[in-house]
Amino acid sequence: MPDIKLPTSTDQTTESPSDNGKNIIKKKVPKIHFDLPPQIQNQHQSLNNARANKQITRNDNMLFPGFDSPQVIRSLNSPSPSSVGNREKVRLAPHHSALDWEKFKHENNVKMIDPSSFPLRITKGELSKHTHPKDCWVALGGKIYNISSYLDFHPGGVNILVKFAGKDCTSIFMKYHRWVNFERILDECFIGFLV
Ligand code: HEM
């Protein structure tokens, strides 16, 4: 646990932000002083420098992200604003958000199998034949999904996903994002069981 001292209130006062010159309400609020661990102090120092150099700007009406939120810290530490760590962030095509997917999957036949044969019993051998983006099956948690329609909606991008076409991607899925509820996202893509 970092050694964080409790805040102490000093006699100093500061003014609260105004609302762009209109109906200015100036309140005197006590200035609170925190003794932070050196590592966090350095992080705040680099944020203050970035703000002074206009590397980051913040408008007072902007509630998110906060000035020293993890999003701002992460983007300052990243080599480019569009990357996370060393990995490029994928830009999805317009109308390919999670909400768009919810709509799309209910309005289209995303299973792409004969409904009379549902649910299928699929062997590893059969699974391995479905590797084309237009016929892309994966096994996840013992179930088989036809993810052809989902590919363009995947926040991690198409390329990373098609590498696992025709395969069991359970362990890699868990490695990247075990918090993602695939059974809910892919409910309409469920075509059968891995046997
Ligand atoms: C087939 C089922 C899959 C579904 C339903 C799915 C869904 C998702 C979702 C919802 C996110 C956003 C997560 C978040 O923001 O917290 C995501 C991100 C991501 N996924 Fe998947 N995924 C699947 C498979 C995979 C596989 C097999 C891989 C890797 C081989 C993968 C790699 C990634 C990566 C790298 C991201 C990160 C994107 C980022 O941080 O910008 N996904 N995926």
Boltz pocket constraint, residues with backbone or C-beta under 6 A from the ligand:
constraints:
  - pocket:
      binder: B
      contacts: [[A, 84], [A, 88], [A, 89], [A, 90], [A, 138], [A, 140], [A, 147], [A, 154], [A, 155], [A, 156], [A, 157], [A, 160], [A, 161], [A, 164], [A, 169], [A, 172], [A, 173], [A, 176], [A, 177], [A, 180], [A, 181], [A, 182], [A, 185], [A, 186]]
      max_distance: 6.0
